Amino acid sequence: MDTEIRSLEDRLKSFLEQLNTEYGIFERIVYKNKNQHRRSSYFQYLLKVRRDLRLLQSAKLDEILACCFHVFTGKKPKQKLHLLESHVPDFMERLLGAARLLSQMVEPMLKAATEISILLAQSFFMGFSLTILASLARLRVLVQQILLDFVSTFNMVSSLSQKKQSVKITQEGIEVCLGFLEIFIQKNKYFVTLECTWETYKFLLVERTHKRSLTNQVGDVGDASVLL
């Protein structure tokens, strides 16, 4: 299981780094050609793609994912407990929002690519058309792959949030039992899982709502006995 989690973490880090690079290229192309093409319909679609990419950047996915995977694989129990107690509701909201955004980003890309293809067929602005088409194709592949891995990450966090969390720490001969997530669980009687389904030319995000069932499991993390 740890191997799968680390593989998922490595893939997401790699894809996000590549997406940042492609976003930088795309942003530069749009900036340099804005004055010449800004009144054209195809350029309006490119601006929509840029807007979505900026929103994705502002979500700071690398930071929230780092917190998520630290919870899954962290070896320091006190840090893990703090993250679980403070951020699980935030994990759910931010991850769900990011997944929804990722699922919506492909449509503007395809519309922009269609408009640019018409421009290319007319032999207008060949260099610009070919470059922007290549950039859109790369962005589309990265966004779709990130969406798939995001769904897996979200479902892992959702599964973790269903369980009643507590820890017993022995320090100087005194046992202290800390409980957390009860308030979050009591206020949220339902939880969401995500699926990706392929339809024609893109993955669609499917949200499923389930009634929460509180479960307890005992495990050990580092020098602490953890009830998960």
N, CA, C and O of each residue as an XYZ file, in Angstrom:
912
protein
N       0.824     -1.205      0.000
C       0.000      0.000      0.000
C       0.862      1.260      0.000
O       0.584      2.211     -0.730
N       1.922      1.260      0.833
C       2.817      2.414      0.891
C       3.467      2.664     -0.458
O       3.665      3.810     -0.862
N       3.804      1.565     -1.161
C       4.416      1.705     -2.480
C       3.457      2.367     -3.460
O       3.861      3.221     -4.250
N       2.201      1.976     -3.410
C       1.201      2.564     -4.297
C       1.012      4.045     -4.002
O       0.892      4.861     -4.916
N       0.984      4.388     -2.703
C       0.805      5.788     -2.316
C       1.987      6.627     -2.785
O       1.804      7.722     -3.318
N       3.184      6.120     -2.590
C       4.373      6.872     -3.005
C       4.432      6.999     -4.526
O       4.861      8.028     -5.048
N       4.005      5.961     -5.231
C       3.956      6.033     -6.691
C       2.961      7.094     -7.151
O       3.231      7.855     -8.080
N       1.806      7.132     -6.483
C       0.799      8.142     -6.799
C       1.331      9.540     -6.514
O       1.121     10.462     -7.302
N       2.014      9.696     -5.395
C       2.587     10.999     -5.034
C       3.622     11.444     -6.060
O       3.623     12.601     -6.479
N       4.506     10.526     -6.469
C       5.539     10.860     -7.449
C       4.931     11.251     -8.794
O       5.393     12.188     -9.445
N       3.892     10.526     -9.202
C       3.245     10.848    -10.486
C       2.629     12.248    -10.446
O       2.807     13.045    -11.367
N       1.902     12.532     -9.361
C       1.259     13.838     -9.269
C       2.288     14.973     -9.229
O       2.090     16.011     -9.860
N       3.370     14.779     -8.499
C       4.420     15.796     -8.465
C       4.986     16.036     -9.858
O       5.182     17.178    -10.271
N       5.245     14.951    -10.574
C       5.800     15.063    -11.919
C       4.826     15.763    -12.865
O       5.217     16.656    -13.617
N       3.558     15.356    -12.823
C       2.564     15.962    -13.710
C       2.356     17.439    -13.393
O       2.201     18.250    -14.306
N       2.350     17.799    -12.106
C       2.159     19.197    -11.739
C       3.343     20.053    -12.176
O       3.160     21.195    -12.597
N       4.551     19.513    -12.080
C       5.724     20.237    -12.558
C       5.658     20.457    -14.064
O       5.964     21.541    -14.559
N       5.253     19.412    -14.785
C       5.113     19.541    -16.234
C       4.007     20.526    -16.599
O       4.139     21.298    -17.548
N       2.911     20.491    -15.832
C       1.815     21.420    -16.089
C       2.259     22.863    -15.857
O       1.890     23.753    -16.622
N       3.036     23.097    -14.823
C       3.552     24.442    -14.570
C       4.414     24.936    -15.729
O       4.341     26.100    -16.122
N       5.232     24.027    -16.269
C       6.075     24.385    -17.411
C       5.229     24.726    -18.628
O       5.455     25.740    -19.288
N       4.245     23.863    -18.923
C       3.387     24.106    -20.089
C       2.542     25.362    -19.904
O       2.283     26.093    -20.860
N       2.117     25.607    -18.668
C       1.351     26.823    -18.401
C       2.194     28.063    -18.668
O       1.700     29.043    -19.227
N       3.459     28.027    -18.274
C       4.351     29.151    -18.534
C       4.501     29.423    -20.024
O       4.494     30.575    -20.457
N       4.638     28.354    -20.809
C       4.753     28.508    -22.269
C       3.467     29.084    -22.849
O       3.496     30.016    -23.653
N       2.328     28.511    -22.424
C       1.031     28.961    -22.920
C       0.785     30.425    -22.559
O       0.315     31.199    -23.393
N       1.096     30.799    -21.338
C       0.913     32.177    -20.872
C       1.737     33.143    -21.725
O       1.268     34.226    -22.073
N       2.955     32.745    -22.054
C       3.829     33.607    -22.864
C       3.285     33.768    -24.281
O       3.328     34.862    -24.843
N       2.776     32.686    -24.855
C       2.216     32.757    -26.209
C       1.013     33.699    -26.237
O       0.895     34.544    -27.125
N       0.130     33.547    -25.264
C      -1.064     34.397    -25.205
C      -0.666     35.861    -25.006
O      -1.229     36.749    -25.647
N       0.285     36.109    -24.136
C       0.721     37.482    -23.863
C       1.296     38.148    -25.113
O       0.983     39.301    -25.410
N       2.131     37.420    -25.836
C       2.801     38.005    -27.002
C       1.844     38.244    -28.171
O       2.109     39.101    -29.015
N       0.742     37.504    -28.234
C      -0.163     37.614    -29.370
C      -1.486     38.317    -29.040
O      -2.382     38.394    -29.881
N      -1.595     38.819    -27.832
C      -2.866     39.402    -27.405
C      -3.253     40.623    -28.235
O      -4.403     40.739    -28.658
N      -2.323     41.519    -28.469
C      -2.657     42.732    -29.212
C      -3.131     42.437    -30.624
O      -4.009     43.129    -31.139
N      -2.566     41.428    -31.253
C      -2.905     41.114    -32.645
C      -4.204     40.322    -32.773
O      -4.947     40.507    -33.736
N      -4.482     39.449    -31.816
C      -5.598     38.499    -31.975
C      -6.744     38.694    -30.971
O      -7.708     37.928    -30.997
N      -6.662     39.686    -30.101
C      -7.583     39.745    -28.965
C      -9.055     39.888    -29.349
O      -9.925     39.524    -28.558
N      -9.356     40.406    -30.535
C     -10.752     40.575    -30.941
C     -11.316     39.345    -31.650
O     -12.500     39.314    -31.986
N     -10.495     38.354    -31.876
C     -10.928     37.150    -32.599
C     -11.619     36.181    -31.650
O     -11.290     36.117    -30.466
N     -12.584     35.423    -32.181
C     -13.332     34.472    -31.347
C     -12.434     33.365    -30.824
O     -12.599     32.925    -29.686
N     -11.487     32.905    -31.633
C     -10.614     31.823    -31.186
C      -9.736     32.274    -30.029
O      -9.400     31.481    -29.149
N      -9.366     33.552    -30.033
C      -8.509     34.039    -28.949
C      -9.285     34.149    -27.639
O      -8.699     34.021    -26.565
N     -10.587     34.382    -27.713
C     -11.413     34.420    -26.511
C     -11.437     33.059    -25.821
O     -11.464     32.979    -24.593
N     -11.427     31.985    -26.623
C     -11.349     30.643    -26.038
C      -9.996     30.423    -25.372
O      -9.913     29.785    -24.322
N      -8.943     30.949    -25.981
C      -7.617     30.826    -25.368
C      -7.569     31.564    -24.035
O      -6.931     31.101    -23.090
N      -8.239     32.703    -23.956
C      -8.287     33.448    -22.691
C      -9.037     32.660    -21.613
O      -8.692     32.730    -20.433
N     -10.069     31.906    -22.028
C     -10.795     31.070    -21.069
C      -9.886     29.952    -20.546
O      -9.915     29.624    -19.359
N      -9.089     29.379    -21.431
C      -8.135     28.347    -21.007
C      -7.131     28.940    -20.024
O      -6.810     28.326    -19.006
N      -6.639     30.130    -20.335
C      -5.682     30.785    -19.434
C      -6.315     31.082    -18.079
O      -5.669     30.922    -17.043
N      -7.570     31.511    -18.081
C      -8.271     31.781    -16.821
C      -8.348     30.528    -15.961
O      -8.097     30.586    -14.757
N      -8.695     29.391    -16.570
C      -8.780     28.137    -15.813
C      -7.422     27.728    -15.264
O      -7.325     27.250    -14.134
N      -6.380     27.913    -16.054
C      -5.038     27.562    -15.601
C      -4.603     28.447    -14.432
O      -3.946     27.982    -13.501
N      -4.970     29.702    -14.490
C      -4.649     30.604    -13.385
C      -5.395     30.200    -12.105
O      -4.838     30.236    -11.008
N      -6.658     29.817    -12.269
C      -7.423     29.348    -11.108
C      -6.778     28.114    -10.493
O      -6.708     27.975     -9.272
N      -6.305     27.217    -11.363
C      -5.657     26.002    -10.872
C      -4.368     26.338    -10.139
O      -4.039     25.721     -9.126
N      -3.635     27.329    -10.663
C      -2.418     27.763     -9.990
C      -2.727     28.356     -8.621
O      -2.010     28.101     -7.653
N      -3.791     29.144     -8.542
C      -4.142     29.797     -7.276
C      -4.603     28.795     -6.217
O      -4.572     29.094     -5.023
N      -5.031     27.604     -6.653
C      -5.457     26.568     -5.697
C      -4.286     25.983     -4.924
O      -4.496     25.347     -3.891
N      -3.038     26.184     -5.402
C      -1.828     25.684     -4.740
C      -1.932     24.179     -4.476
O      -1.842     23.717     -3.338
N      -2.120     23.450     -5.546
C      -2.318     22.009     -5.420
C      -1.116     21.300     -4.824
O      -1.265     20.318     -4.097
N       0.076     21.798     -5.131
C       1.270     21.134     -4.599
C       1.293     21.159     -3.071
O       1.732     20.197     -2.440
N       0.821     22.260     -2.474
C       0.822     22.368     -1.023
C      -0.204     21.441     -0.384
O       0.111     20.729      0.570
N      -1.428     21.445     -0.903
C      -2.465     20.598     -0.307
C      -2.157     19.127     -0.507
O      -2.459     18.305      0.358
N      -1.552     18.784     -1.651
C      -1.176     17.390     -1.879
C      -0.044     16.963     -0.953
O      -0.009     15.826     -0.483
N       0.877     17.881     -0.696
C       1.970     17.565      0.229
C       1.415     17.245      1.609
O       1.889     16.320      2.268
N       0.410     18.006      2.053
C      -0.225     17.733      3.345
C      -0.938     16.383      3.326
O      -0.850     15.606      4.278
N      -1.646     16.116      2.227
C      -2.366     14.844      2.115
C      -1.424     13.663      2.235
O      -1.661     12.754      3.030
N      -0.357     13.670      1.451
C       0.538     12.518      1.433
C       1.369     12.433      2.703
O       1.835     11.351      3.062
N       1.563     13.560      3.391
C       2.241     13.492      4.682
C       1.364     12.753      5.693
O       1.862     12.008      6.537
N       0.059     12.971      5.595
C      -0.862     12.242      6.466
C      -0.822     10.750      6.165
O      -0.838      9.932      7.085
N      -0.771     10.387      4.877
C      -0.782      8.975      4.496
C       0.506      8.258      4.859
O       0.478      7.096      5.265
N       1.642      8.947      4.716
C       2.931      8.268      4.857
C       3.804      8.827      5.969
O       4.887      8.293      6.211
N       3.364      9.905      6.669
C       4.201     10.547      7.683
C       4.577      9.606      8.807
O       3.771      8.782      9.239
N       5.803      9.733      9.277
C       6.299      8.864     10.332
C       6.299      9.545     11.704
O       6.577      8.905     12.718
N       5.984     10.850     11.732
C       5.965     11.561     13.011
C       4.520     11.677     13.478
O       3.761     12.454     12.900
N       4.113     10.935     14.503
C       2.712     10.868     14.899
C       2.114     12.200     15.323
O       0.958     12.482     15.007
N       2.884     13.032     16.039
C       2.329     14.298     16.501
C       1.986     15.202     15.319
O       0.936     15.844     15.313
N       2.869     15.254     14.320
C       2.596     16.056     13.132
C       1.408     15.489     12.371
O       0.567     16.232     11.866
N       1.350     14.178     12.297
C       0.253     13.529     11.586
C      -1.078     13.846     12.274
O      -2.069     14.141     11.607
N      -1.095     13.784     13.589
C      -2.318     14.079     14.323
C      -2.760     15.518     14.111
O      -3.945     15.795     13.926
N      -1.792     16.434     14.141
C      -2.123     17.845     13.948
C      -2.736     18.076     12.572
O      -3.717     18.808     12.437
N      -2.155     17.450     11.553
C      -2.679     17.608     10.204
C      -4.083     17.038     10.086
O      -4.966     17.652      9.487
N      -4.280     15.866     10.660
C      -5.602     15.242     10.583
C      -6.650     16.089     11.290
O      -7.757     16.273     10.786
N      -6.292     16.603     12.461
C      -7.244     17.366     13.248
C      -7.578     18.704     12.596
O      -8.727     19.145     12.620
N      -6.564     19.350     12.014
C      -6.731     20.717     11.542
C      -7.198     20.813     10.104
O      -7.854     21.786      9.731
N      -6.869     19.812      9.286
C      -7.007     20.031      7.852
C      -7.896     19.062      7.093
O      -8.138     19.291      5.907
N      -8.397     17.996      7.701
C      -9.187     17.052      6.913
C     -10.398     17.702      6.254
O     -10.624     17.467      5.067
N     -11.200     18.519      6.976
C     -12.304     19.187      6.275
C     -11.799     20.053      5.126
O     -12.411     20.099      4.059
N     -10.668     20.747      5.353
C     -10.095     21.593      4.314
C      -9.615     20.752      3.145
O      -9.782     21.142      1.990
N      -9.012     19.585      3.438
C      -8.614     18.661      2.383
C      -9.794     18.349      1.473
O      -9.690     18.432      0.250
N     -10.902     17.994      2.080
C     -12.056     17.553      1.313
C     -12.577     18.662      0.411
O     -12.845     18.439     -0.770
N     -12.719     19.856      0.972
C     -13.262     20.968      0.207
C     -12.325     21.383     -0.931
O     -12.760     21.596     -2.062
N     -11.049     21.490     -0.613
C     -10.097     21.947     -1.633
C      -9.863     20.886     -2.709
O      -9.755     21.205     -3.894
N      -9.786     19.635     -2.290
C      -9.605     18.576     -3.278
C     -10.825     18.440     -4.180
O     -10.687     18.264     -5.391
N     -12.012     18.519     -3.601
C     -13.230     18.424     -4.407
C     -13.324     19.593     -5.379
O     -13.680     19.409     -6.543
N     -13.006     20.791     -4.906
C     -13.022     21.952     -5.792
C     -12.017     21.827     -6.923
O     -12.314     22.173     -8.067
N     -10.813     21.327     -6.600
C      -9.790     21.154     -7.626
C     -10.202     20.098     -8.646
O      -9.976     20.265     -9.844
N     -10.810     19.006     -8.168
C     -11.263     17.960     -9.084
C     -12.340     18.490    -10.031
O     -12.333     18.182    -11.223
N     -13.259     19.283     -9.497
C     -14.302     19.860    -10.346
C     -13.701     20.789    -11.393
O     -14.105     20.777    -12.556
N     -12.735     21.590    -10.969
C     -12.080     22.507    -11.914
C     -11.343     21.739    -12.997
O     -11.445     22.077    -14.176
N     -10.602     20.707    -12.609
C      -9.872     19.897    -13.586
C     -10.816     19.263    -14.601
O     -10.502     19.174    -15.788
N     -11.978     18.824    -14.118
C     -12.931     18.174    -15.025
C     -13.566     19.152    -16.013
O     -14.038     18.744    -17.074
N     -13.580     20.440    -15.667
C     -14.195     21.447    -16.523
C     -13.223     22.114    -17.487
O     -13.634     22.857    -18.378
N     -11.932     21.847    -17.306
C     -10.926     22.569    -18.088
C     -10.773     22.070    -19.512
O     -10.305     22.808    -20.380
N     -11.161     20.826    -19.764
C     -10.924     20.240    -21.083
C     -11.813     20.861    -22.162
O     -11.373     21.060    -23.295
N     -13.059     21.167    -21.807
C     -14.008     21.675    -22.806
C     -13.523     22.964    -23.476
O     -13.534     23.034    -24.705
N     -13.097     23.991    -22.722
C     -12.553     25.185    -23.388
C     -11.323     24.902    -24.243
O     -11.128     25.531    -25.283
N     -10.489     23.951    -23.803
C      -9.313     23.590    -24.594
C      -9.715     23.022    -25.951
O      -9.130     23.363    -26.979
N     -10.727     22.146    -25.938
C     -11.174     21.529    -27.189
C     -11.832     22.560    -28.108
O     -11.636     22.527    -29.323
N     -12.604     23.467    -27.531
C     -13.225     24.516    -28.348
C     -12.163     25.429    -28.949
O     -12.252     25.818    -30.113
N     -11.154     25.769    -28.139
C     -10.062     26.597    -28.651
C      -9.305     25.877    -29.758
O      -8.961     26.487    -30.771
N      -9.041     24.582    -29.576
C      -8.329     23.800    -30.589
C      -9.125     23.715    -31.891
O      -8.552     23.765    -32.979
N     -10.451     23.585    -31.775
C     -11.303     23.536    -32.969
C     -11.223     24.836    -33.755
O     -11.102     24.824    -34.980
N     -11.291     25.960    -33.041
C     -11.212     27.270    -33.700
C      -9.843     27.488    -34.349
O      -9.749     28.007    -35.461
N      -8.796     27.088    -33.649
C      -7.444     27.243    -34.183
C      -7.247     26.337    -35.397
O      -6.537     26.705    -36.332
N      -7.869     25.153    -35.391
C      -7.758     24.241    -36.535
C      -8.368     24.859    -37.788
O      -7.851     24.682    -38.892
N      -9.465     25.582    -37.611
C     -10.073     26.290    -38.749
C      -9.120     27.354    -39.281
O      -8.973     27.528    -40.491
N      -8.485     28.053    -38.368
C      -7.497     29.068    -38.761
C      -6.337     28.436    -39.507
O      -5.853     28.980    -40.500
N      -5.897     27.294    -39.025
C      -4.790     26.591    -39.661
C      -5.180     26.092    -41.045
O      -4.364     26.136    -41.965
N      -6.422     25.613    -41.211
C      -6.886     25.128    -42.509
C      -6.932     26.239    -43.551
O      -6.828     25.987    -44.751
N      -7.089     27.464    -43.078
C      -7.119     28.614    -43.981
C      -5.723     29.177    -44.240
O      -5.568     30.179    -44.939
N      -4.717     28.531    -43.675
C      -3.305     28.919    -43.844
C      -2.991     30.294    -43.263
O      -2.119     31.007    -43.760
N      -3.721     30.658    -42.193
C      -3.466     31.925    -41.540
C      -2.621     31.702    -40.283
O      -2.854     30.771    -39.513
N      -1.637     32.580    -40.098
C      -0.818     32.566    -38.882
C      -0.331     31.141    -38.563
O      -0.595     30.606    -37.487
N       0.366     30.561    -39.499
C       0.757     29.151    -39.393
C       1.611     28.870    -38.150
O       1.368     27.900    -37.433
N       2.605     29.719    -37.903
C       3.469     29.488    -36.749
C       2.702     29.547    -35.441
O       2.854     28.683    -34.577
N       1.875     30.578    -35.306
C       1.064     30.730    -34.109
C       0.104     29.550    -33.942
O      -0.033     29.004    -32.847
N      -0.556     29.165    -35.029
C      -1.565     28.099    -34.965
C      -0.953     26.768    -34.556
O      -1.488     26.079    -33.688
N       0.153     26.404    -35.168
C       0.789     25.123    -34.858
C       1.310     25.091    -33.419
O       1.177     24.081    -32.727
N       1.900     26.192    -32.980
C       2.453     26.248    -31.626
C       1.362     26.147    -30.572
O       1.495     25.410    -29.595
N       0.279     26.895    -30.778
C      -0.787     26.902    -29.772
C      -1.538     25.575    -29.761
O      -1.995     25.136    -28.706
N      -1.671     24.930    -30.919
C      -2.313     23.610    -30.965
C      -1.496     22.581    -30.197
O      -2.048     21.767    -29.457
N      -0.172     22.620    -30.375
C       0.699     21.691    -29.650
C       0.613     21.930    -28.143
O       0.591     20.981    -27.359
N       0.564     23.194    -27.746
C       0.468     23.529    -26.332
C      -0.861     23.062    -25.739
O      -0.896     22.525    -24.632
N      -1.954     23.267    -26.478
C      -3.274     22.834    -26.002
C      -3.348     21.315    -25.859
O      -3.941     20.794    -24.914
N      -2.733     20.612    -26.819
C      -2.740     19.144    -26.761
C      -2.003     18.641    -25.523
O      -2.461     17.722    -24.844
N      -0.867     19.250    -25.244
C      -0.090     18.845    -24.077
C      -0.831     19.168    -22.782
O      -0.855     18.357    -21.856
N      -1.429     20.342    -22.721
C      -2.184     20.731    -21.531
C      -3.357     19.795    -21.289
O      -3.641     19.422    -20.151
N      -4.033     19.421    -22.359
C      -5.188     18.531    -22.220
C      -4.781     17.188    -21.628
O      -5.441     16.689    -20.717
N      -3.706     16.601    -22.133
C      -3.238     15.302    -21.639
C      -2.871     15.392    -20.164
O      -3.241     14.520    -19.377
N      -2.145     16.441    -19.785
C      -1.716     16.587    -18.393
C      -2.898     16.791    -17.451
O      -2.950     16.192    -16.377
N      -3.844     17.635    -17.853
C      -5.004     17.902    -17.007
C      -5.829     16.638    -16.805
O      -6.294     16.375    -15.696
N      -6.016     15.855    -17.862
C      -6.798     14.632    -17.733
C      -6.100     13.606    -16.847
O      -6.753     12.927    -16.055
N      -4.779     13.485    -16.972
C      -4.061     12.520    -16.145
C      -4.046     12.955    -14.686
O      -4.184     12.124    -13.788
N      -3.878     14.260    -14.444
C      -3.924     14.763    -13.071
C      -5.293     14.518    -12.462
O      -5.396     14.175    -11.284
N      -6.347     14.691    -13.255
C      -7.703     14.436    -12.767
C      -7.854     12.994    -12.294
O      -8.421     12.749    -11.230
N      -7.355     12.043    -13.072
C      -7.458     10.634    -12.693
C      -6.761     10.366    -11.359
O      -7.318      9.694    -10.490
N      -5.554     10.885    -11.197
C      -4.823     10.664     -9.949
C      -5.437     11.454     -8.794
O      -5.374     11.025     -7.642
N      -6.023     12.594     -9.100
C      -6.697     13.374     -8.077
C      -7.891     12.618     -7.502
O      -8.150     12.663     -6.300
N      -8.600     11.936     -8.367
C      -9.750     11.150     -7.914
C      -9.295     10.084     -6.922
O      -9.939      9.871     -5.894
N      -8.194      9.421     -7.227
C      -7.667      8.405     -6.301
C      -7.276      9.023     -4.969
O      -7.569      8.463     -3.912
N      -6.610     10.186     -5.013
C      -6.202     10.867     -3.791
C      -7.409     11.307     -2.974
O      -7.436     11.133     -1.756
N      -8.400     11.872     -3.641
C      -9.605     12.324     -2.943
C     -10.289     11.162     -2.237
O     -10.705     11.293     -1.086
N     -10.410     10.023     -2.920
C     -11.081      8.871     -2.320
C     -10.308      8.329     -1.126
O     -10.911      7.816     -0.183
N      -8.985      8.433     -1.152
C      -8.184      8.016     -0.009
C      -8.447      8.920      1.202
O      -8.588      8.438      2.326
N      -8.510     10.237      0.958
C      -8.796     11.174      2.043
C     -10.214     10.980      2.555
O     -10.458     11.047      3.760
N     -11.149     10.741      1.641
C     -12.540     10.513      2.027
C     -12.658      9.273      2.905
O     -13.399      9.267      3.889
N     -11.922      8.221      2.542
C     -11.934      6.999      3.335
C     -11.353      7.249      4.723
O     -11.865      6.731      5.715
N     -10.289      8.039      4.793
C      -9.662      8.347      6.077
C     -10.601      9.153      6.972
O     -10.633      8.953      8.186
N     -11.367     10.069      6.365
C     -12.247     10.935      7.157
C     -13.451     10.191      7.718
O     -14.139     10.718      8.592
N     -13.725      8.977      7.238
C     -14.842      8.203      7.757
C     -14.533      7.580      9.109
O     -15.444      7.201      9.845
N     -13.254      7.475      9.437
C     -12.851      6.716     10.610
C     -12.650      7.629     11.816
O     -12.154      8.749     11.695
N     -13.041      7.131     12.961
C     -12.846      7.860     14.201
C     -11.375      7.789     14.577
O     -10.817      6.702     14.733
N     -10.748      8.951     14.722
C      -9.320      9.012     14.928
C      -8.990      9.336     16.384
O      -9.540     10.279     16.952
N      -8.098      8.560     16.986
C      -7.585      8.901     18.313
C      -6.202      8.292     18.464
O      -5.830      7.387     17.717
N      -5.439      8.791     19.436
C      -4.088      8.295     19.638
C      -3.779      8.210     21.131
O      -4.212      9.056     21.913
N      -3.042      7.202     21.510
C      -2.601      7.057     22.900
C      -1.088      7.242     22.920
O      -0.350      6.483     22.292
N      -0.638      8.254     23.647
C       0.786      8.565     23.723
C       1.242      8.378     25.167
O       0.642      8.930     26.089
N       2.293      7.608     25.356
C       2.853      7.401     26.693
C       4.079      8.287     26.851
O       5.056      8.149     26.115
N       4.021      9.193     27.810
C       5.139     10.101     28.030
C       5.373     10.251     29.530
O       4.470     10.649     30.266
N       6.575      9.934     29.976
C       6.951     10.003     31.389
C       5.993      9.190     32.258
O       5.613      9.611     33.351
N       5.612      8.015     31.750
C       4.773      7.109     32.508
C       3.305      7.462     32.522
O       2.519      6.776     33.176
N       2.904      8.523     31.813
C       1.504      8.947     31.789
C       0.933      8.723     30.394
O       1.500      9.164     29.395
N      -0.201      8.029     30.348
C      -0.857      7.777     29.070
C      -1.895      8.865     28.818
O      -2.739      9.150     29.667
N      -1.812      9.460     27.643
C      -2.762     10.502     27.249
C      -3.463     10.042     25.986
O      -2.805      9.676     25.013
N      -4.779     10.055     25.985
C      -5.554      9.652     24.812
C      -6.165     10.899     24.184
O      -6.931     11.624     24.819
N      -5.811     11.130     22.931
C      -6.313     12.298     22.208
C      -7.304     11.845     21.142
O      -7.014     10.926     20.376
N      -8.456     12.474     21.089
C      -9.447     12.142     20.065
C      -9.689     13.349     19.174
O      -9.630     14.492     19.628
N      -9.962     13.087     17.908
C     -10.252     14.180     17.005
C     -11.061     13.685     15.822
O     -11.220     12.480     15.626
N     -11.574     14.626     15.032
C     -12.448     14.399     13.881
C     -13.876     14.053     14.275
O     -14.739     13.945     13.403
N     -14.158     13.872     15.605
C     -15.537     13.560     15.974
C     -16.498     14.672     15.558
O     -17.584     14.399     15.047
N     -16.097     15.932     15.779
C     -16.972     17.053     15.439
C     -17.223     17.085     13.942
O     -18.354     17.267     13.492
N     -16.156     16.907     13.177
C     -16.303     16.910     11.720
C     -17.228     15.793     11.255
O     -18.073     15.997     10.384
N     -17.062     14.614     11.841
C     -17.862     13.462     11.446
C     -19.323     13.652     11.840
O     -20.224     13.317     11.070
N     -19.563     14.195     13.050
C     -20.936     14.384     13.495
C     -21.678     15.400     12.637
O     -22.871     15.246     12.377
N     -20.972     16.437     12.199
C     -21.610     17.468     11.381
C     -21.810     17.010      9.938
O     -22.662     17.541      9.225
N     -21.039     16.048      9.521
C     -21.106     15.598      8.135
C     -21.490     14.117      8.120
O     -20.629     13.240      8.189
N     -22.782     13.858      8.031
C     -23.269     12.495      8.071
C     -23.129     11.780      6.729
O     -23.372     10.577      6.635
N     -22.743     12.512      5.706
C     -22.563     11.934      4.379
C     -21.173     12.269      3.868
O     -20.606     13.302      4.223
N     -20.635     11.408      3.048
C     -19.341     11.660      2.437
C     -19.423     11.401      0.941
O     -20.315     10.698      0.466
N     -18.490     11.973      0.216
C     -18.498     11.925     -1.245
C     -17.334     11.081     -1.743
O     -16.222     11.180     -1.224
N     -17.587     10.257     -2.741
C     -16.524      9.588     -3.485
C     -16.622     10.004     -4.949
O     -17.692     10.380     -5.427
N     -15.509      9.932     -5.646
C     -15.442     10.390     -7.029
C     -15.080      9.237     -7.963
O     -14.392      8.294     -7.571
N     -15.549      9.328     -9.185
C     -15.194      8.389    -10.245
C     -14.977      9.171    -11.542
O     -15.535     10.251    -11.733
N     -14.174      8.615    -12.407
C     -13.982      9.191    -13.739
C     -14.528      8.215    -14.780
O     -14.175      7.036    -14.784
N     -15.382      8.713    -15.650
C     -15.912      7.892    -16.733
C     -15.570      8.551    -18.059
O     -15.655      9.770    -18.205
N     -15.179      7.722    -19.027
C     -14.793      8.252    -20.344
C     -16.033      8.424    -21.213
O     -16.836      7.502    -21.359
N     -16.179      9.602    -21.781
C     -17.299      9.871    -22.668
C     -16.818     10.599    -23.910
O     -16.503     11.788    -23.858
N     -16.762      9.900    -25.006
C     -16.405     10.423    -26.335
C     -14.963     10.913    -26.423
O     -14.140     10.292    -27.096
N     -14.649     12.021    -25.751
C     -13.334     12.624    -25.920
C     -12.711     13.120    -24.616
O     -11.653     13.748    -24.627
N     -13.364     12.837    -23.505
C     -12.822     13.330    -22.239
C     -13.363     12.506    -21.076
O     -14.344     11.775    -21.213
N     -12.698     12.643    -19.925
C     -13.167     12.017    -18.698
C     -14.187     12.934    -18.024
O     -13.970     14.138    -17.890
N     -15.283     12.348    -17.613
C     -16.296     13.071    -16.857
C     -16.170     12.719    -15.384
O     -15.931     11.563    -15.034
N     -16.328     13.707    -14.529
C     -16.244     13.494    -13.090
C     -17.632     13.142    -12.555
O     -18.599     13.873    -12.768
N     -17.708     12.013    -11.857
C     -18.968     11.564    -11.273
C     -18.839     11.611     -9.756
O     -17.942     10.990     -9.184
N     -19.731     12.344     -9.110
C     -19.729     12.455     -7.649
C     -20.828     11.574     -7.074
O     -21.978     11.634     -7.511
N     -20.471     10.764     -6.102
C     -21.440      9.889     -5.436
C     -21.457     10.201     -3.944
O     -20.405     10.298     -3.312
N     -22.640     10.357     -3.389
C     -22.804     10.663     -1.974
C     -23.220      9.409     -1.221
O     -24.130      8.697     -1.644
N     -22.545      9.139     -0.095
C     -22.814      7.954      0.712
C     -23.058      8.371      2.155
O     -22.553      9.397      2.610
N     -23.834      7.569      2.866
C     -24.054      7.813      4.285
C     -22.841      7.352      5.059
O     -22.327      6.257      4.833
N     -22.388      8.186      5.969
C     -21.170      7.895      6.715
C     -21.388      6.790      7.741
O     -22.378      6.786      8.473
N     -20.443      5.853      7.779
C     -20.458      4.781      8.760
C     -19.155      4.837      9.525
O     -18.091      4.590      8.957
N     -19.221      5.158     10.810
C     -18.028      5.330     11.627
C     -17.409      3.979     11.967
O     -18.094      3.096     12.483
N     -16.128      3.813     11.682
C     -15.435      2.557     11.954
C     -14.181      2.831     12.761
O     -13.626      3.929     12.720
N     -13.747      1.829     13.487
C     -12.543      1.941     14.299
C     -11.558      0.849     13.901
O     -11.939     -0.304     13.697
N     -10.300      1.223     13.794
C      -9.237      0.254     13.546
C      -8.047      0.651     14.393
O      -7.819      1.837     14.633
N      -7.291     -0.327     14.847
C      -6.130     -0.033     15.682
C      -4.883     -0.221     14.860
O      -4.752     -1.199     14.124
N      -3.954      0.727     14.986
C      -2.695      0.622     14.274
C      -1.603      1.324     15.051
O      -1.885      2.027     16.022
N      -0.356      1.144     14.635
C       0.784      1.775     15.289
C       1.467      2.697     14.300
O       1.710      2.335     13.149
N       1.775      3.917     14.779
C       2.541      4.868     13.980
C       3.696      5.378     14.832
O       3.479      6.069     15.828
N       4.924      5.040     14.443
C       6.077      5.494     15.200
C       6.048      5.019     16.626
O       5.951      3.821     16.892
N       6.132      5.976     17.559
C       6.148      5.615     18.968
C       4.761      5.761     19.596
O       4.634      5.810     20.820
N       3.711      5.833     18.750
C       2.354      6.005     19.287
C       1.449      4.910     18.780
O       1.588      4.434     17.653
N       0.512      4.516     19.638
C      -0.525      3.573     19.229
C      -1.710      4.356     18.736
O      -2.265      5.161     19.484
N      -2.122      4.148     17.486
C      -3.139      4.977     16.857
C      -4.394      4.173     16.604
O      -4.337      3.048     16.108
N      -5.527      4.757     16.946
C      -6.823      4.160     16.656
C      -7.368      4.863     15.432
O      -7.728      6.038     15.493
N      -7.430      4.145     14.315
C      -7.835      4.744     13.043
C      -9.251      4.359     12.686
O      -9.760      4.774     11.645
